[in-house]
Amino acid sequence: MTSMTGHGRGEARTKTWAAVVECFSVNRKTAEIVFHAERGAAWLEPVVRERALARVARGRVQVNLTLSHAGGASGGILDSARAGVFLREARALQKKLQLPGEITIADVLRAPGVVQSAEPSGEGVKETVVAALDHALDGLVSTRSREGKTLQGVLDKAIGRLGAIAKKISPLAKRATLQQRESLLRRVARAGIGISCDDPRLLTEVVLLAERGDITEELDRAASHIDQFREKLAGDGPVGRTLEFLAQELGREFNTIGSKSSDAELARLIISAKAELDRIREQLANIE
C-alpha cells in the first residue's frame, strides 16, 4: 500500500549542466503532474510527465527543476546589437524631449531582450535532468511507501473494529423482529380491537413487518465487503479506489440496517459503525 503524500530530491551534474529536482505529492483522485522550471526548460515537460506518471498512479505531483551551468559558468547571453539600438534610441528621445540625466549600463541591461537566458537544449541537458528526476522520484516513492505502511496498519485496526461491531449487530436481528411483533400487539390491544394472537390477519402483518425489518442480507453483504476490504488492504499496487468503493458500500449497508430497526442498542451500534467508517474514509483520502 502506498500513500499519496511524499517528497523526494535529486541532483545530477555533467561537465556543462547541473540539475536539482524536487518532487512533492499530495492526494488527488487522479494522477496529476505539475512541472515548474525556467521558461527555457519548458520543452522538458513531456519527458518529466512521462517518467513521473510511470511511477505514480494517483496524486498531484509537483516537480520543481533548477537548471544551471556547471562550474558557475554564466548562463546569460548579451545581445549587443539590441543594446546598441536601445542606447541610440534612448539618447535620441532624451535629446528630443530635452530630458536631463545619464543613461547607465544598468539601464541598458534592463532593456527588454538585451540580456537573455541561455536556453538549455541538447541531449546533455535531457540526460542531466532525467538523472536528477529519477533520484527525486526514487525518494518520493520511498516516502510514499513508508507512509503507506503506516496507514495500512491504521486501516487494518479500523476495519477490525468495524467487523466487531457488525458481529454485535447480528444477534440483535431476531430480537428486533420479536420487538416489532410485540409492538404491533400492544397497538392492537390499545385500540381495543378484539383479535387473537394467532389470527391470520395479524400473522400476515407480523410476517410483512419481519420482512421489512429483516437485516440479514445487509449484514451478509457488510461481512463480505469487510472481507474484501481486508484482502485488498493486504494486496500490492494501487488499491485506494477499490477501498473507497467498499467503504461507500459499507456505509449504505449500515444506513439501511439503521433505517430498518428501532432497537435502541442496535441504533447505538450503527452510530459507532458510521463513526468508524468516517475515520476509515479520512485515511483512504491519502491512499494511492
C-alpha positions in Angstrom: 0.0 0.0 0.0 1.2 3.5 -0.9 0.3 6.9 0.4 -0.2 9.8 -1.9 1.8 12.1 0.2 5.6 12.3 -0.1 8.8 14.2 -1.0 11.9 13.4 -3.0 15.0 15.4 -4.0 17.6 14.5 -6.7 20.8 16.1 -8.1 22.8 15.4 -11.2 25.8 17.1 -12.8 27.7 16.9 -16.1 30.6 19.0 -17.5 28.1 21.5 -18.8 24.9 21.4 -16.7 23.8 20.9 -13.1 20.2 19.9 -12.3 18.3 19.8 -9.0 14.8 18.3 -9.0 12.4 18.3 -6.0 9.1 16.4 -6.1 6.2 17.0 -3.7 3.0 14.9 -3.8 -0.4 15.3 -2.2 -3.7 13.5 -2.6 -5.8 13.7 -5.7 -8.4 11.4 -7.3 -6.3 11.0 -10.4 -2.6 11.4 -11.3 -1.7 15.0 -11.9 1.9 16.2 -12.8 2.7 19.9 -12.4 6.1 21.0 -13.8 7.8 24.2 -12.6 11.0 25.3 -14.3 12.6 28.3 -16.0 10.9 29.2 -19.3 13.8 27.9 -21.4 13.4 24.4 -19.9 9.7 24.1 -20.6 10.4 21.7 -23.5 11.4 19.1 -20.9 7.9 18.9 -19.5 6.7 15.9 -21.7 9.8 13.9 -20.5 9.2 14.8 -16.9 5.5 13.9 -17.1 6.1 10.5 -18.8 8.7 9.4 -16.2 6.6 10.7 -13.2 3.4 9.0 -14.4 5.3 5.7 -14.8 6.0 5.8 -11.0 2.8 7.4 -9.7 -0.8 6.1 -10.2 -2.6 8.7 -8.1 -1.9 12.1 -6.5 -0.8 15.6 -7.5 2.9 15.6 -8.0 4.7 19.0 -8.3 8.1 18.7 -9.9 10.5 21.7 -9.5 13.5 21.9 -11.7 16.5 24.2 -11.1 19.0 24.0 -14.0 22.3 25.9 -14.2 25.6 25.8 -16.0 28.1 23.6 -14.2 31.2 25.2 -12.7 29.4 28.5 -12.2 29.6 29.4 -15.9 27.3 32.2 -16.9 24.0 31.2 -18.4 23.3 34.7 -19.8 23.6 35.9 -23.4 24.1 39.6 -24.1 22.6 40.9 -27.4 25.0 43.7 -28.2 23.1 44.8 -31.3 19.8 45.2 -29.4 21.7 47.0 -26.6 23.1 49.5 -29.2 19.7 50.1 -30.8 18.2 50.7 -27.3 21.0 53.1 -26.4 20.8 55.2 -29.6 17.0 55.5 -29.5 17.1 56.3 -25.8 19.6 59.1 -26.4 17.7 60.4 -29.3 14.5 60.5 -27.2 16.3 62.2 -24.4 17.6 64.9 -26.8 14.2 65.4 -28.4 12.5 65.8 -25.1 15.4 67.7 -23.5 15.5 65.4 -20.5 18.4 65.6 -18.0 20.3 62.6 -16.6 22.7 59.9 -17.7 21.8 56.6 -19.4 23.8 54.0 -17.5 24.9 50.4 -18.3 22.3 49.2 -15.8 19.6 50.9 -17.8 20.8 49.3 -21.0 20.9 45.8 -19.4 17.4 46.2 -18.0 16.0 46.9 -21.5 13.9 44.1 -22.9 15.8 41.5 -24.8 19.3 42.8 -24.1 20.1 40.0 -21.6 18.6 36.6 -22.3 18.9 33.3 -20.5 20.7 30.7 -22.4 18.0 28.2 -23.3 19.1 24.7 -22.2 18.9 22.3 -25.1 20.6 19.2 -26.4 21.0 15.6 -25.1 23.3 16.7 -22.4 20.6 18.7 -20.7 18.0 16.0 -21.0 20.3 13.3 -19.6 21.2 15.5 -16.6 17.6 16.4 -15.8 16.4 12.8 -16.2 19.2 11.6 -13.8 18.2 14.1 -11.2 14.5 13.4 -11.8 14.9 9.7 -11.3 16.7 10.2 -8.0 13.9 12.6 -6.8 11.2 10.1 -7.9 13.1 7.3 -6.0 12.9 9.4 -2.9 9.3 10.3 -3.5 8.2 6.7 -4.0 10.2 5.6 -0.9 8.5 8.2 1.4 5.0 7.3 -0.1 5.7 3.7 0.6 6.7 4.2 4.2 3.7 6.3 5.0 1.5 3.8 3.2 2.7 1.0 5.5 1.7 3.2 8.5 -1.7 3.9 7.0 -2.2 0.2 6.3 -1.8 -0.6 10.0 -4.2 2.1 11.0 -6.8 0.9 8.4 -6.4 -2.8 9.4 -7.3 -1.9 13.0 -10.2 0.2 12.0 -11.7 -2.4 9.7 -11.2 -4.9 12.5 -13.3 -2.7 14.9 -16.0 -2.3 12.2 -16.1 -6.1 11.8 -16.5 -6.5 15.6 -19.5 -4.0 15.5 -21.1 -6.0 12.7 -20.9 -9.2 14.8 -22.6 -7.5 17.7 -25.4 -6.4 15.4 -26.1 -9.9 14.1 -27.7 -11.4 17.2 -30.0 -8.3 17.5 -31.7 -9.1 14.2 -34.1 -11.7 15.6 -34.7 -9.6 18.7 -35.7 -6.7 16.5 -38.4 -8.8 14.7 -39.8 -10.0 18.0 -40.0 -6.4 19.3 -41.9 -5.4 16.2 -44.4 -8.2 16.8 -44.9 -7.2 20.4 -45.2 -3.6 19.5 -47.9 -4.4 16.9 -49.8 -6.5 19.5 -49.7 -3.6 22.0 -51.1 -1.2 19.4 -53.9 -3.6 18.6 -54.7 -4.0 22.4 -54.7 -0.3 23.0 -57.0 0.2 20.1 -59.5 -2.2 21.7 -59.6 -4.5 18.6 -60.7 -8.0 19.5 -58.2 -10.2 17.7 -56.3 -13.2 18.9 -52.6 -13.7 18.7 -53.0 -16.4 16.1 -55.4 -14.6 13.9 -54.3 -15.0 10.2 -54.6 -11.2 9.6 -52.3 -10.5 12.5 -49.9 -13.2 11.5 -49.8 -11.8 7.9 -49.0 -8.3 9.2 -46.3 -9.7 11.5 -44.7 -11.5 8.5 -44.7 -8.3 6.5 -43.1 -6.4 9.3 -40.5 -9.1 9.7 -39.7 -9.0 6.0 -39.4 -5.2 6.0 -37.3 -5.3 9.2 -35.0 -8.2 8.2 -31.4 -7.1 8.1 -29.8 -10.5 7.4 -29.0 -9.6 3.8 -27.4 -6.3 4.8 -25.3 -8.0 7.4 -24.2 -10.7 5.0 -23.2 -8.0 2.4 -21.4 -6.0 5.0 -19.4 -9.0 6.1 -18.5 -9.7 2.5 -17.4 -6.1 2.0 -15.3 -6.2 5.2 -13.6 -9.4 4.0 -12.8 -7.8 0.6 -11.5 -4.7 2.3 -9.1 -6.8 4.3 -8.0 -8.7 1.2 -7.3 -5.6 -0.8 -5.6 -4.0 2.2 -3.0 -6.8 2.2 -2.5 -6.7 -1.6 0.0 -4.9 -3.7 -0.4 -2.0 -6.2 -2.8 1.0 -6.1 -5.9 0.0 -4.1 -7.3 3.3 -3.0 -10.2 3.5 -5.4 -11.3 -0.1 -4.6 -11.1 0.6 -0.8 -13.1 3.8 -1.2 -15.8 2.0 -3.1 -16.0 -0.7 -0.5 -16.2 1.9 2.3 -19.0 3.6 0.4 -20.9 0.3 0.1 -20.4 -0.5 3.8 -21.9 2.9 4.6 -25.0 2.0 2.5 -25.5 -1.3 4.3 -25.2 0.2 7.8 -27.6 3.1 6.8 -30.1 0.5 5.6 -29.7 -1.6 8.8 -30.3 1.5 10.9 -33.4 2.6 9.0 -35.0 -0.9 9.3 -34.8 -1.2 13.1 -35.9 0.9 16.0 -34.0 -1.1 18.6 -32.0 1.3 20.9 -29.0 -0.9 21.3 -28.8 -1.6 17.6 -29.0 2.2 16.9 -26.0 2.8 19.2 -24.0 0.2 17.3 -25.0 1.8 13.9 -23.7 5.1 15.2 -20.4 3.5 16.2 -20.1 1.8 12.8 -20.7 5.1 11.0 -18.1 6.9 13.1 -15.6 4.1 12.4 -16.4 4.4 8.6 -15.8 8.2 8.8 -12.3 7.6 10.3 -11.6 5.0 7.5 -12.6 7.4 4.8 -10.3 10.1 6.2 -7.4 7.7 5.9 -8.4 6.4 2.5 -8.2 10.0 1.1 -4.4 9.6 1.3 -4.1 6.1 -0.3 -2.9 5.7 -3.8 
